Amino acid sequence: MSKTTNKFSPEVRDRAVRLVLENEGQHGSRWQAVMSISAKIGCSAHTLNQWVKKAEVDSGKRAGIPADVAERLKVLELENRELRQANEILRKASACFAMSELDRPLKR
């Protein structure tokens, strides 16, 4: 999740992206369409352009990692990190117990 608050709802984002893609032909370039629509909804052109690119990746029209795959990867990386930490704790505990067993006198 982003570190900043999301000022725009997903519905507004989707509508703005759809407007850019639908009205791209009526402007000289995609950037002009982005500039026009971003001014109307009150976001920066750069932000709207990022939304359009992300929508294209998610729909498969542009190369990249879709949002759902990126989120799943993030979850798996976190889980992997936690498991590595748990394994390290268990390894240290095992070594500690092994050392304490070596320090005990032998029973006869």
Number of C-alpha atoms within 10 A of each C-alpha: 6 5 5 6 7 9 8 12 8 10 9 12 18 15 12 22 24 14 15 25 15 11 17 16 11 11 13 9 11 17 16 16 21 26 17 15 20 20 12 10 14 10 16 13 18 13 13 23 20 12 16 22 17 20 19 17 16 17 11 12 11 13 12 13 13 16 13 10 11 12 13 11 12 12 12 12 12 12 12 12 12 12 12 12 12 12 12 12 12 12 11 12 12 12 12 11 11 11 11 10 11 9 9 8 7 7 4 3
